[in-house]
Amino acid sequence: MSKSGSTALTTRCAVIGLGNTLRKDDGIGIIVLESLLKFPQHPQIDYLNFGIASFDLVHRMEKYELILLIDGIDAGLKPGELKIFELKDISYNLKGPALSTHEFDLKSLFELYKRFELKSKIYVAGIQIQDVSFGDSLSQPLKDRLDQIPQEISRFINKVLLTS
């Protein structure tokens, strides 16, 4: 909330990492977010680690005009492949009941987004996962792309988030 008591959009952009680092590839969103923090920071962007997202995420998202969620997805892509799309287009990208790989999945987030009529424009940087069994290391296909994925997302941030 702003000082005036309204919930007006106060910060322009947020980059939010989602995932569970105790379930192998499911932690990719957090790992990529941490990698992005090594790049030059943009003062108009907040970088947030939301781990396994909760309902608080929806309320935090109300504060931003533009949001990029980084998350592991199961969309039938090649493991380690990055797909960036708008959250409103998620129904066209779903494979099965949930796209994300943890409790509060992107499909549920989309439903809440519609229900609460959020004004934010939300993009998803989804990274195809291979293994979400318990463990703290990524599968080899994701490890092999750990240098490229943050670079691709950084280019998207510069091209789309910072020019909108």
Secondary structure, DSSP 4 states (H G I P E B T S, - for coil): --TTS-----EEEEEEE---TTBGGGGHHHHHHHHHTTSPPPTTEEEEE-SS--HHHHHHHTTEEEEEEEEEE-SS--TT-EEEEEGGGGGGT--SS-SBSSSS-HHHHHHHHHHTT---EEEEEEEE-S--SSBSS--HHHHHTTTHHHHHHHHHIIIIITT-
